[in-house]
């Protein structure tokens, strides 16, 4: 007796999905983790073995997604990338990691490659709020999710942290610790994260005006989100006739440069308060330990990948922006200003 041939229609009935969904699972996996698991369990129970040669000939679009980030050396983006990869792997998608180096031209070339190679989707932390153009991808129907930073007017799903709230909470903490000449070293002008964190800093100072605190732009510096940028900005602030007694630093790498510049002139926290937007693994190990705004970087990446997978499945839901909250980790570097 000839053995019965199990088809994708049999698997679809057993899994309670359409044959097209079964096909997507075995052709690269543009389905949710729950559906993929249901299909795979049904296929295993029925003894279904897909024809890999025929499958490879039928494939029209890559089972690869692109993740474009601005700085691969930043631990924040390393953790974010891990969140994306873990979510993608659950549906057998592969991730190509692209480092734009905060360079819009380099970013544009990566976006063009993603389009030319018919990648299944793109997750991007944009290099610029105004210059990053996602229009060519969305016009061709390529699913796109903006993560951490969102280009202005981009009609895509987005996942970000509440940068303004985090900046406000951080600055308010410095005020409550007794600091009054509080500087802010933020990122490049035009980057959404730079502007939102700076807005939070200014909002906190404005709220404290009744206590004699004034917002003075002489204490604001834009830098490049890198170590050297933080170092140069802090050196500049220390040269002021009345240097700041605390500094809110808008990312973790610039904080390293700030600490280095303070050390050059024999100044250390908490005499000069230092608060980093973005925690680092060694923050609790250095002395004094570093107060930091902890960012849900892994969750940002995982959520972005989940949103992308929904779009790749053909979700017709309205565009959405998921906003995640930050957590302030209070340590020794903001214990209070030097006295006497």
N, C-alpha and C positions, 0 to 999 in steps of 0.2 A: 504494500500500500504506500502510495506516495505521501510524504509528509506535507501537511498543510503549510502553505506559505503565509507568513504573517506580514501584513502590509501596514503602511502608515495609517490607513483608515481604521484598522483594528486597534492600533495604539491610541488613536484619537478618541475612539469610543470608550476605551478603557480608562483613559485619563480625563475624559470629560472636556476635551478641547477640540478645536478644529484641526483638520489635516494640515492646514497651512501653519498652525502653531507647531505641530510635530516637525514639519519640515524645517522651520526656523531653528528649532532646538538643535537639530543635527547638521544644519548648514552654517552654524556660527553662533547661534544663541541670542537672537534679539528678542528675548522674552524675560519676564520677571523670574527671580529665583524660585518662587513658589511653583509657577507653572512648569519651569524647566525640571524641577525635582519630580513633579507629578508625571510628566512625560517619561522621564528616565526610569522611574519606578515601574510604570506600565510596560515600557519596552523590555525591561529586564524580566518582568514576570511572564511576558508572552514569548520571550526568546527572540525579539526583533533585532536583526543585524542590518544596519543601513549599508547600502552599496556605496562605499567611499569613492570609487572612481566616478560613478555617475553623479554623486553629490558634488565632487570638485568641478565637474564640467558644467553643472547647472548654476554654480554660484555666480551672482552678478555683482554683489557688493561685498567689500572686505568685512571680515569679522574682527576688525581692528579699530580702536578708537584712539584719537590723539588727545594727549594732555599737554597743554602749553602753559608753562609757568615762567615767571620772570627771573627767578634766581634759584638754581638747583643747589647752591651751597647753603641756603637758608634752611635751618632745621624745620621751620614752620612748613615750608613747601615740601620737604622730604616726608613729613608726617601726612600732609594732605595727599601726596601721591600714593602713599601706602593705603589710605582709605579708598581712593579711587580703584587701585589695583585689586584690593580684596573684594570689593563689590563686583568688579568686572569679571574676576575669575569664577565667581559663582555661576555665571552664565556662559563660561567658556570664551569670553571676549579677551583679546590681548590689548595691551596698552602701550602705545609709543609715546615716550616722554621727550618733550621738546623744551629746550631752555632758551627763552627769548633774550635774556640778559638785559631786560628793561629797554630793549631796542625795538621800536615799532617796525622798522624795515625788516629785521630778522623775524619778528612775529608775523608780518605779512607774508613772508616767504613760506613759513610753516603752514599758515592758513591756506595758501595756494596749493601746497603739497597735499594737504588733507583733502581738498576738493578734487585735485587731479587724480589722486589714488583712490577715490571713491570710498574714503573711510566711512565707517558706519556712524560716527558721531564725533563731536569735538567738545572737550571741556577746556576752558581758557580762563586764566587769571591775566587780565589784559595789562599790557604795558602802558597804556594811556587811556584816560577817560574819553578824550576827544578825538584821538587819532586812530584808535583800533576800529577796524571796519569789519563787522561780521555779516554785512549785507549779502556779499556774494555766496556765502554758505547757506544762509536762510532762504535766499531766493531760489536755490537749487534743492531745497527741501532737506538739507543736511541738519539733523538735530544738533543743537548747540546749547550748552549750559555755561553761563558765566559764574566763576567761583571766586570768592574773596573780593574781587574788583569787578565792577560792571561798567562797560563803556556807555557813555551817554546816549540815550535814545535807542539802545539796542533792544530789539524785540525778541528776547530770548528768556528762558528760565534762568533764575539766578539763585545762588546760595552765598550768603555772606554773614559776617558777624556784625553786631550792632556797634560799629566803630565809634560813633558819636557818644553813645552811652558809656562805653568803656573809657573813652578819653575824659569824659566828665567825672566819672567815679574816681579815676586815677588822680585827677587834679584836685578834686574835693578832699581826697585822703591827704594829699600834701598840705593843703590848707589846714585841715584838722590837726595835722602833726605840728603845726606852728610855723611852717615856711610861708614867706610872703613874696619874695622876689622869685617867682617860679617861671622858668623858661620852658619853651617847647621846641624840641628838634623834631620836625616832622619830615615826611618823605618828599618826593618831587612834586612841584606844583602841578596840579591837573590830575594826579592820581586820586581816585575816589577815596581810597583808604587814608591818604595823607590829609585830604581836605576834611573828611569826617572826624578824624581824631583831633585835628586842630580845632574844629568847630566845638567839639566836646570840651576841650581845654578852655576855650574862650567862654563857653557857657558857664562853666564852673566859676571862673574869675568874675564874670558879670554878676552872678548870684551872690558873690561875696563882697560886692562893692560897698555894702552898708557897714562892713567891718574895716573899711579903709583900704581894701585891696583894689588895685586898678589893673586893667589889662593893658599892657604896654608892648606894642609890636617890636620894640627894640630887643625884646627877649624871645622873639620867634625866629627860627632859622629853618630853611628848607635844605635838605640834603638828599643823598641818593639811595637811602636804605642799605648802605654798605658800611663796613667798619671805618674805612677812611673818611667817609662822609660825616659820620658821627664825631670822629676825632677832630676834623677840621672845624665843624660847627661849634664844638665845645671850646676849642682854643679861641675862637672868635668871641664867644660869650664871656670867657674869662678875661678878655682884654678890655671889656667895658669898664667905664669909671666906677660903676657899682655892679659888680658881677652878680649873677643869680645865686640864691642860696639853695635852690633845688632845680631839678630839670626833669621834665616829663619827656621821655624819648620814645618816638612813635614806632620803633621796631627793635627787635632783639640784637641784630648785628650792629646797628648804630650804637647801642648801649655799650658794647665792647669798646668801641672807639672813644666814647665819653669817659669811661672809667680809665682808659689809658691816658687821655688828656688831663684828667684830674690828677693822676699819679705823677705826671711830669712836673707839676707845680706843688706837689706835696699835699694836695687836698684829697680827702677821702670821705665817702659816705659814713655815717649819716650827717656829718658836719655840713656837707653839701648833699642834699637829698637826691637820690637817683631812683627813678621808677621807670621800668621798661614795659612797653606795650608788646607783649609776647614773651612768654616764659622760655627758659632754656634748661636743659637737664642739670646744669651745674649751678643753677641759681641758689639752691639751698646749701651748697657745699662751700662756696666762697665765703670769706669773712671780710667785711660784714656780708651776710646773705642778702640777696637781691629781691626787693619787692617788685612784683611783676603782675601785669594783666595776663591771665592764662587764657589762651585761645583754644577753642575746640577744633584744632586743625584736622585731626583724623576724621571727626564727624563731618566737617565741611566736605572733605573729599568723598566720603561714603555717600553723603546725601546728594552731592552733585552727580555721582555715578548713578544713583537710583533714579533721579529725575531724568537723566539722559536715557536710561533704559526704558522708562515709561514712554518717552517721545519716540524712541526707536520702534516700540511696539505699535505706534500709531495712535497714541493718546490724543484725543481731541479736546482735552480740558483746557481752560484758559491758562495763559502764561502765569507762572507764579514765582514769587520771590520768598525764599525761606531765610529767616533771620535768626541766627543763633546768638545766645547771650555769652558774655565773657564772665570770668571770675577773677576777683582781685586777691592775689596771694600776698599778704602783708608780712614782710620780713624786716631785717635789721637796717637796710639801707635808707629807710625813711623814718627812723626813730625820733627825729627832731633836729632842728638846726643847732649849730655850734653857738655857745653863749660865752659872754665875757670878752 
